[in-house]
Amino acid sequence: MTDTARRYEFNWGLLGDIEAGRPSLGPMMRIEVYRLMQFSLRDAIERRCGTQDTDLIFYEAGRLAGIEFYRNVLGPSKKFETFVGELQRVMREMGIGVLAIEKADLAAGQLTLTVSEDLDCSGLPKLDSAICVFDEGFIAALLESFSGRRFRVDEIDCWSTGARTCRFQAQAIEG
């Protein structure tokens, strides 16, 4: 195997058969375990690649997850209200967070949304910067998958910087 060969190219099947694999424990786990994996992985990548490249990797991973999540969990929707309602329901049921749309101007390709009780950061100690880079990519891919337009999403408020909800600004990218 060479350095460029891929062993674990992502596909939805890698999530496995949870019922068969975890008949006693099921699909749920404690948030500390998820964060243990997330932050130790981020630290290992950051030590090897630097902060900027790590952020790019997490954003890209979030985009890939968002594309596959839309395809395998949400599916196509014609109306924005239907898409948002289903996304809110699924995010809450799966324990990802509580989604709210603050502003939406689809014609201009601009949205502001919040995720309260965010899986990645709600309850963390105050840090020097926002940390929900994976979420930025995830949200961008969801919006892109729904609308067919490319989006850039930036977190403008985060629990880890003192806000009590994560707020994201989404802007369609022309071209």
ZAMISE-452243 format. One record per residue: residue number from 1; residue in three letters; x, y, z of N, C-alpha, C in turn. Coordinates in nm, 2 decimals. Example, Ala and Ser with C-alpha at 12.3 -4.5 7.8 and 13.67 -1.06 7.14 Angstrom:
! residues 2
(1 "ALA" (1.32 -0.57 0.78) (1.23 -0.45 0.78) (1.32 -0.33 0.78))
(2 "SER" (1.28 -0.22 0.71) (1.37 -0.11 0.71) (1.29 0.00 0.79))
//
This chain:
! residues 175
(1 "MET" (0.08 -0.12 0.00) (0.00 0.00 0.00) (0.09 0.12 0.00))
(2 "THR" (0.06 0.22 -0.09) (0.14 0.34 -0.10) (0.08 0.45 -0.01))
(3 "ASP" (0.15 0.56 0.01) (0.10 0.67 0.09) (-0.03 0.73 0.03))
(4 "THR" (-0.05 0.71 -0.10) (-0.17 0.78 -0.16) (-0.29 0.68 -0.17))
(5 "ALA" (-0.27 0.55 -0.14) (-0.38 0.46 -0.14) (-0.47 0.49 -0.02))
(6 "ARG" (-0.60 0.47 -0.05) (-0.70 0.51 0.05) (-0.76 0.38 0.11))
(7 "ARG" (-0.76 0.36 0.24) (-0.81 0.24 0.31) (-0.95 0.26 0.35))
(8 "TYR" (-0.99 0.38 0.38) (-1.12 0.40 0.44) (-1.20 0.52 0.37))
(9 "GLU" (-1.20 0.51 0.24) (-1.28 0.61 0.17) (-1.42 0.61 0.22))
(10 "PHE" (-1.48 0.73 0.26) (-1.61 0.73 0.32) (-1.72 0.68 0.24))
(11 "ASN" (-1.80 0.60 0.29) (-1.94 0.57 0.23) (-2.03 0.54 0.35))
(12 "TRP" (-2.16 0.55 0.33) (-2.25 0.54 0.44) (-2.25 0.40 0.50))
(13 "GLY" (-2.21 0.30 0.43) (-2.20 0.16 0.48) (-2.10 0.15 0.59))
(14 "LEU" (-2.00 0.24 0.60) (-1.90 0.23 0.71) (-1.96 0.26 0.84))
(15 "LEU" (-2.08 0.31 0.85) (-2.15 0.33 0.98) (-2.19 0.20 1.03))
(16 "GLY" (-2.21 0.10 0.95) (-2.23 -0.04 1.00) (-2.38 -0.06 1.03))
(17 "ASP" (-2.40 -0.18 1.08) (-2.53 -0.23 1.12) (-2.54 -0.21 1.27))
(18 "ILE" (-2.59 -0.10 1.32) (-2.58 -0.07 1.47) (-2.66 -0.18 1.55))
(19 "GLU" (-2.78 -0.22 1.50) (-2.86 -0.32 1.57) (-2.79 -0.45 1.58))
(20 "ALA" (-2.72 -0.49 1.48) (-2.65 -0.62 1.49) (-2.52 -0.61 1.57))
(21 "GLY" (-2.45 -0.49 1.56) (-2.33 -0.47 1.63) (-2.34 -0.43 1.77))
(22 "ARG" (-2.45 -0.37 1.81) (-2.47 -0.32 1.95) (-2.61 -0.36 2.00))
(23 "PRO" (-2.63 -0.49 2.01) (-2.77 -0.53 2.05) (-2.81 -0.48 2.19))
(24 "SER" (-2.71 -0.47 2.28) (-2.74 -0.43 2.41) (-2.73 -0.28 2.43))
(25 "LEU" (-2.63 -0.22 2.37) (-2.60 -0.07 2.39) (-2.68 0.02 2.30))
(26 "GLY" (-2.71 -0.03 2.18) (-2.78 0.05 2.08) (-2.70 0.16 2.03))
(27 "PRO" (-2.77 0.26 1.97) (-2.70 0.37 1.90) (-2.66 0.49 1.99))
(28 "MET" (-2.69 0.48 2.11) (-2.66 0.60 2.20) (-2.53 0.58 2.28))
(29 "MET" (-2.46 0.69 2.30) (-2.34 0.70 2.38) (-2.33 0.83 2.45))
(30 "ARG" (-2.24 0.84 2.54) (-2.23 0.97 2.61) (-2.15 1.07 2.53))
(31 "ILE" (-2.18 1.20 2.55) (-2.12 1.30 2.47) (-1.97 1.31 2.50))
(32 "GLU" (-1.93 1.28 2.62) (-1.79 1.28 2.66) (-1.71 1.19 2.56))
(33 "VAL" (-1.76 1.08 2.53) (-1.69 0.98 2.44) (-1.68 1.04 2.30))
(34 "TYR" (-1.78 1.10 2.25) (-1.77 1.17 2.12) (-1.67 1.28 2.12))
(35 "ARG" (-1.67 1.36 2.22) (-1.58 1.47 2.23) (-1.43 1.42 2.26))
(36 "LEU" (-1.42 1.31 2.33) (-1.29 1.25 2.35) (-1.23 1.22 2.21))
(37 "MET" (-1.31 1.15 2.13) (-1.26 1.12 1.99) (-1.23 1.25 1.91))
(38 "GLN" (-1.33 1.34 1.91) (-1.31 1.46 1.83) (-1.19 1.54 1.87))
(39 "PHE" (-1.17 1.57 2.00) (-1.07 1.66 2.04) (-0.93 1.59 2.04))
(40 "SER" (-0.92 1.47 2.07) (-0.79 1.40 2.06) (-0.75 1.38 1.91))
(41 "LEU" (-0.85 1.36 1.82) (-0.82 1.35 1.68) (-0.77 1.49 1.63))
(42 "ARG" (-0.84 1.59 1.67) (-0.81 1.72 1.63) (-0.67 1.76 1.68))
(43 "ASP" (-0.64 1.73 1.80) (-0.50 1.76 1.86) (-0.39 1.68 1.78))
(44 "ALA" (-0.42 1.56 1.75) (-0.31 1.48 1.67) (-0.29 1.54 1.53))
(45 "ILE" (-0.40 1.57 1.47) (-0.39 1.63 1.33) (-0.32 1.77 1.34))
(46 "GLU" (-0.36 1.85 1.44) (-0.30 1.98 1.45) (-0.15 1.98 1.48))
(47 "ARG" (-0.11 1.88 1.56) (0.03 1.87 1.59) (0.11 1.83 1.47))
(48 "ARG" (0.05 1.75 1.38) (0.12 1.71 1.26) (0.10 1.81 1.14))
(49 "CYS" (-0.01 1.88 1.13) (-0.04 1.96 1.01) (-0.05 2.11 1.04))
(50 "GLY" (-0.07 2.15 1.17) (-0.09 2.29 1.20) (-0.24 2.32 1.21))
(51 "THR" (-0.26 2.43 1.27) (-0.40 2.47 1.30) (-0.48 2.50 1.17))
(52 "GLN" (-0.42 2.58 1.08) (-0.49 2.62 0.96) (-0.53 2.49 0.88))
(53 "ASP" (-0.44 2.40 0.85) (-0.47 2.28 0.78) (-0.57 2.19 0.85))
(54 "THR" (-0.56 2.19 0.98) (-0.66 2.11 1.06) (-0.80 2.16 1.05))
(55 "ASP" (-0.81 2.30 1.05) (-0.94 2.36 1.03) (-1.00 2.32 0.89))
(56 "LEU" (-0.91 2.32 0.79) (-0.95 2.29 0.65) (-1.00 2.14 0.65))
(57 "ILE" (-0.93 2.06 0.72) (-0.96 1.91 0.72) (-1.10 1.89 0.79))
(58 "PHE" (-1.12 1.96 0.90) (-1.24 1.94 0.97) (-1.36 2.00 0.89))
(59 "TYR" (-1.34 2.12 0.83) (-1.44 2.17 0.74) (-1.48 2.08 0.63))
(60 "GLU" (-1.38 2.02 0.56) (-1.40 1.93 0.45) (-1.47 1.80 0.50))
(61 "ALA" (-1.43 1.76 0.62) (-1.50 1.64 0.67) (-1.64 1.67 0.71))
(62 "GLY" (-1.67 1.79 0.76) (-1.81 1.83 0.78) (-1.89 1.83 0.65))
(63 "ARG" (-1.83 1.89 0.55) (-1.90 1.89 0.42) (-1.93 1.75 0.37))
(64 "LEU" (-1.83 1.66 0.38) (-1.86 1.52 0.33) (-1.97 1.46 0.42))
(65 "ALA" (-1.97 1.48 0.55) (-2.07 1.43 0.64) (-2.21 1.49 0.60))
(66 "GLY" (-2.21 1.62 0.58) (-2.34 1.69 0.54) (-2.40 1.64 0.41))
(67 "ILE" (-2.31 1.61 0.31) (-2.36 1.56 0.19) (-2.42 1.42 0.21))
(68 "GLU" (-2.35 1.33 0.28) (-2.40 1.20 0.30) (-2.52 1.20 0.39))
(69 "PHE" (-2.52 1.29 0.49) (-2.64 1.30 0.58) (-2.76 1.34 0.51))
(70 "TYR" (-2.75 1.44 0.42) (-2.86 1.48 0.34) (-2.91 1.36 0.25))
(71 "ARG" (-2.82 1.30 0.19) (-2.85 1.19 0.10) (-2.92 1.07 0.17))
(72 "ASN" (-2.87 1.03 0.29) (-2.91 0.91 0.35) (-3.01 0.93 0.47))
(73 "VAL" (-3.02 1.05 0.52) (-3.11 1.07 0.63) (-3.23 1.17 0.59))
(74 "LEU" (-3.20 1.28 0.52) (-3.30 1.37 0.49) (-3.37 1.35 0.36))
(75 "GLY" (-3.29 1.34 0.25) (-3.34 1.32 0.12) (-3.39 1.45 0.06))
(76 "PRO" (-3.42 1.45 -0.07) (-3.46 1.57 -0.14) (-3.59 1.63 -0.08))
(77 "SER" (-3.60 1.76 -0.09) (-3.71 1.84 -0.05) (-3.73 1.96 -0.14))
(78 "LYS" (-3.85 1.99 -0.18) (-3.87 2.10 -0.28) (-3.89 2.23 -0.20))
(79 "LYS" (-3.94 2.23 -0.09) (-3.97 2.36 -0.01) (-3.87 2.37 0.10))
(80 "PHE" (-3.82 2.50 0.12) (-3.72 2.53 0.22) (-3.78 2.50 0.36))
(81 "GLU" (-3.91 2.53 0.38) (-3.97 2.51 0.51) (-3.98 2.36 0.54))
(82 "THR" (-4.00 2.28 0.44) (-4.01 2.14 0.47) (-3.87 2.08 0.50))
(83 "PHE" (-3.77 2.13 0.43) (-3.63 2.09 0.45) (-3.59 2.13 0.59))
(84 "VAL" (-3.61 2.25 0.63) (-3.57 2.30 0.76) (-3.65 2.22 0.87))
(85 "GLY" (-3.78 2.20 0.86) (-3.85 2.13 0.96) (-3.80 1.99 0.98))
(86 "GLU" (-3.77 1.92 0.87) (-3.72 1.79 0.88) (-3.58 1.79 0.94))
(87 "LEU" (-3.50 1.88 0.90) (-3.36 1.89 0.96) (-3.37 1.92 1.11))
(88 "GLN" (-3.46 2.01 1.15) (-3.48 2.04 1.30) (-3.52 1.92 1.37))
(89 "ARG" (-3.61 1.84 1.32) (-3.66 1.72 1.38) (-3.55 1.62 1.40))
(90 "VAL" (-3.48 1.59 1.29) (-3.37 1.49 1.29) (-3.26 1.53 1.38))
(91 "MET" (-3.21 1.66 1.38) (-3.10 1.70 1.46) (-3.14 1.69 1.61))
(92 "ARG" (-3.26 1.72 1.64) (-3.31 1.71 1.78) (-3.31 1.56 1.82))
(93 "GLU" (-3.38 1.48 1.74) (-3.39 1.33 1.77) (-3.25 1.26 1.78))
(94 "MET" (-3.16 1.30 1.70) (-3.03 1.24 1.70) (-2.93 1.30 1.81))
(95 "GLY" (-2.98 1.41 1.87) (-2.90 1.47 1.98) (-2.78 1.56 1.92))
(96 "ILE" (-2.80 1.60 1.80) (-2.69 1.69 1.74) (-2.70 1.83 1.79))
(97 "GLY" (-2.83 1.88 1.81) (-2.85 2.01 1.86) (-2.99 2.06 1.82))
(98 "VAL" (-3.02 2.18 1.87) (-3.15 2.24 1.84) (-3.13 2.35 1.74))
(99 "LEU" (-3.18 2.33 1.62) (-3.16 2.42 1.51) (-3.27 2.53 1.50))
(100 "ALA" (-3.23 2.65 1.48) (-3.33 2.76 1.46) (-3.27 2.85 1.35))
(101 "ILE" (-3.36 2.89 1.26) (-3.33 2.99 1.15) (-3.36 3.13 1.20))
(102 "GLU" (-3.26 3.22 1.21) (-3.29 3.35 1.25) (-3.33 3.44 1.14))
(103 "LYS" (-3.26 3.43 1.02) (-3.28 3.50 0.90) (-3.26 3.41 0.78))
(104 "ALA" (-3.34 3.43 0.68) (-3.32 3.35 0.56) (-3.37 3.43 0.44))
(105 "ASP" (-3.28 3.46 0.35) (-3.31 3.53 0.23) (-3.25 3.44 0.12))
(106 "LEU" (-3.33 3.34 0.08) (-3.28 3.24 -0.02) (-3.24 3.31 -0.15))
(107 "ALA" (-3.32 3.41 -0.19) (-3.29 3.47 -0.32) (-3.15 3.53 -0.32))
(108 "ALA" (-3.11 3.59 -0.21) (-2.98 3.65 -0.19) (-2.88 3.55 -0.15))
(109 "GLY" (-2.92 3.43 -0.11) (-2.83 3.33 -0.07) (-2.77 3.36 0.07))
(110 "GLN" (-2.85 3.42 0.16) (-2.79 3.45 0.29) (-2.88 3.40 0.40))
(111 "LEU" (-2.82 3.33 0.50) (-2.89 3.28 0.61) (-2.81 3.30 0.74))
(112 "THR" (-2.88 3.32 0.85) (-2.82 3.31 0.98) (-2.90 3.21 1.06))
(113 "LEU" (-2.83 3.12 1.12) (-2.90 3.01 1.19) (-2.82 2.98 1.32))
(114 "THR" (-2.89 2.92 1.42) (-2.83 2.89 1.54) (-2.84 2.74 1.57))
(115 "VAL" (-2.75 2.69 1.64) (-2.76 2.55 1.69) (-2.73 2.56 1.84))
(116 "SER" (-2.84 2.54 1.92) (-2.83 2.54 2.07) (-2.80 2.40 2.11))
(117 "GLU" (-2.74 2.38 2.23) (-2.71 2.25 2.28) (-2.63 2.17 2.18))
(118 "ASP" (-2.54 2.24 2.12) (-2.45 2.18 2.01) (-2.37 2.07 2.06))
(119 "LEU" (-2.37 1.96 1.99) (-2.29 1.84 2.03) (-2.15 1.87 2.05))
(120 "ASP" (-2.09 1.95 1.96) (-1.95 1.98 1.97) (-1.90 2.07 2.08))
(121 "CYS" (-1.98 2.16 2.13) (-1.92 2.26 2.22) (-2.00 2.30 2.34))
(122 "SER" (-2.13 2.28 2.34) (-2.21 2.33 2.45) (-2.16 2.27 2.58))
(123 "GLY" (-2.13 2.36 2.67) (-2.08 2.32 2.80) (-1.93 2.33 2.82))
(124 "LEU" (-1.86 2.35 2.71) (-1.72 2.36 2.72) (-1.67 2.48 2.79))
(125 "PRO" (-1.55 2.48 2.85) (-1.50 2.60 2.91) (-1.47 2.71 2.80))
(126 "LYS" (-1.46 2.83 2.85) (-1.43 2.94 2.75) (-1.29 2.93 2.70))
(127 "LEU" (-1.29 2.94 2.56) (-1.16 2.93 2.49) (-1.13 3.06 2.41))
(128 "ASP" (-1.02 3.06 2.35) (-0.99 3.18 2.27) (-1.05 3.19 2.14))
(129 "SER" (-1.11 3.08 2.09) (-1.17 3.09 1.95) (-1.29 2.99 1.94))
(130 "ALA" (-1.37 3.02 1.84) (-1.48 2.93 1.81) (-1.42 2.80 1.76))
(131 "ILE" (-1.49 2.69 1.78) (-1.44 2.56 1.75) (-1.52 2.47 1.65))
(132 "CYS" (-1.64 2.52 1.61) (-1.73 2.44 1.54) (-1.70 2.44 1.39))
(133 "VAL" (-1.58 2.41 1.35) (-1.54 2.41 1.21) (-1.61 2.29 1.14))
(134 "PHE" (-1.62 2.18 1.20) (-1.69 2.06 1.14) (-1.83 2.10 1.11))
(135 "ASP" (-1.89 2.17 1.20) (-2.03 2.21 1.19) (-2.05 2.31 1.07))
(136 "GLU" (-1.95 2.40 1.05) (-1.96 2.49 0.94) (-1.96 2.41 0.81))
(137 "GLY" (-1.88 2.32 0.79) (-1.88 2.24 0.67) (-2.01 2.15 0.65))
(138 "PHE" (-2.05 2.10 0.76) (-2.18 2.02 0.77) (-2.30 2.10 0.72))
(139 "ILE" (-2.31 2.22 0.78) (-2.42 2.31 0.74) (-2.41 2.35 0.60))
(140 "ALA" (-2.29 2.39 0.55) (-2.27 2.43 0.41) (-2.32 2.32 0.32))
(141 "ALA" (-2.28 2.20 0.35) (-2.32 2.09 0.26) (-2.47 2.06 0.26))
(142 "LEU" (-2.53 2.08 0.38) (-2.68 2.06 0.38) (-2.75 2.16 0.30))
(143 "LEU" (-2.70 2.29 0.31) (-2.76 2.40 0.23) (-2.74 2.37 0.08))
(144 "GLU" (-2.62 2.33 0.05) (-2.58 2.31 -0.09) (-2.66 2.19 -0.15))
(145 "SER" (-2.68 2.09 -0.07) (-2.75 1.97 -0.12) (-2.90 2.00 -0.14))
(146 "PHE" (-2.95 2.09 -0.05) (-3.09 2.13 -0.07) (-3.11 2.22 -0.19))
(147 "SER" (-3.02 2.32 -0.20) (-3.05 2.43 -0.29) (-2.98 2.41 -0.43))
(148 "GLY" (-2.87 2.33 -0.43) (-2.79 2.32 -0.56) (-2.69 2.44 -0.57))
(149 "ARG" (-2.69 2.53 -0.47) (-2.59 2.64 -0.47) (-2.48 2.61 -0.37))
(150 "ARG" (-2.36 2.65 -0.40) (-2.25 2.64 -0.31) (-2.26 2.74 -0.20))
(151 "PHE" (-2.23 2.71 -0.08) (-2.23 2.80 0.04) (-2.10 2.80 0.11))
(152 "ARG" (-2.07 2.91 0.17) (-1.96 2.92 0.27) (-2.03 2.96 0.40))
(153 "VAL" (-2.00 2.88 0.50) (-2.06 2.90 0.63) (-1.95 2.93 0.74))
(154 "ASP" (-1.97 3.04 0.81) (-1.88 3.08 0.92) (-1.95 3.09 1.05))
(155 "GLU" (-1.89 3.04 1.15) (-1.95 3.05 1.29) (-1.91 3.19 1.34))
(156 "ILE" (-2.01 3.26 1.38) (-1.99 3.40 1.43) (-2.01 3.41 1.58))
(157 "ASP" (-2.07 3.31 1.64) (-2.08 3.30 1.79) (-2.07 3.16 1.82))
(158 "CYS" (-2.00 3.13 1.94) (-1.98 2.99 1.98) (-1.99 2.99 2.13))
(159 "TRP" (-2.03 2.88 2.19) (-2.03 2.86 2.33) (-1.89 2.88 2.39))
(160 "SER" (-1.79 2.82 2.31) (-1.66 2.83 2.36) (-1.60 2.97 2.36))
(161 "THR" (-1.67 3.07 2.31) (-1.62 3.21 2.32) (-1.71 3.29 2.41))
(162 "GLY" (-1.80 3.23 2.47) (-1.88 3.30 2.57) (-2.03 3.31 2.53))
(163 "ALA" (-2.06 3.28 2.41) (-2.20 3.28 2.37) (-2.27 3.16 2.42))
(164 "ARG" (-2.40 3.16 2.43) (-2.47 3.04 2.48) (-2.54 2.96 2.38))
(165 "THR" (-2.51 3.00 2.25) (-2.56 2.92 2.14) (-2.46 2.94 2.03))
(166 "CYS" (-2.45 2.85 1.94) (-2.36 2.87 1.82) (-2.44 2.93 1.71))
(167 "ARG" (-2.39 3.04 1.65) (-2.46 3.11 1.54) (-2.37 3.10 1.42))
(168 "PHE" (-2.43 3.07 1.31) (-2.36 3.06 1.18) (-2.42 3.15 1.08))
(169 "GLN" (-2.33 3.21 1.00) (-2.37 3.29 0.89) (-2.34 3.21 0.76))
(170 "ALA" (-2.44 3.20 0.68) (-2.42 3.12 0.55) (-2.44 3.22 0.43))
(171 "GLN" (-2.35 3.21 0.34) (-2.35 3.30 0.22) (-2.33 3.21 0.10))
(172 "ALA" (-2.42 3.22 0.00) (-2.40 3.15 -0.13) (-2.28 3.21 -0.20))
(173 "ILE" (-2.21 3.12 -0.26) (-2.09 3.16 -0.33) (-2.12 3.15 -0.48))
(174 "GLU" (-2.10 3.26 -0.55) (-2.13 3.27 -0.69) (-2.02 3.21 -0.77))
(175 "GLY" (-2.06 3.15 -0.88) (-1.96 3.10 -0.97) (-1.93 2.96 -0.97))
//
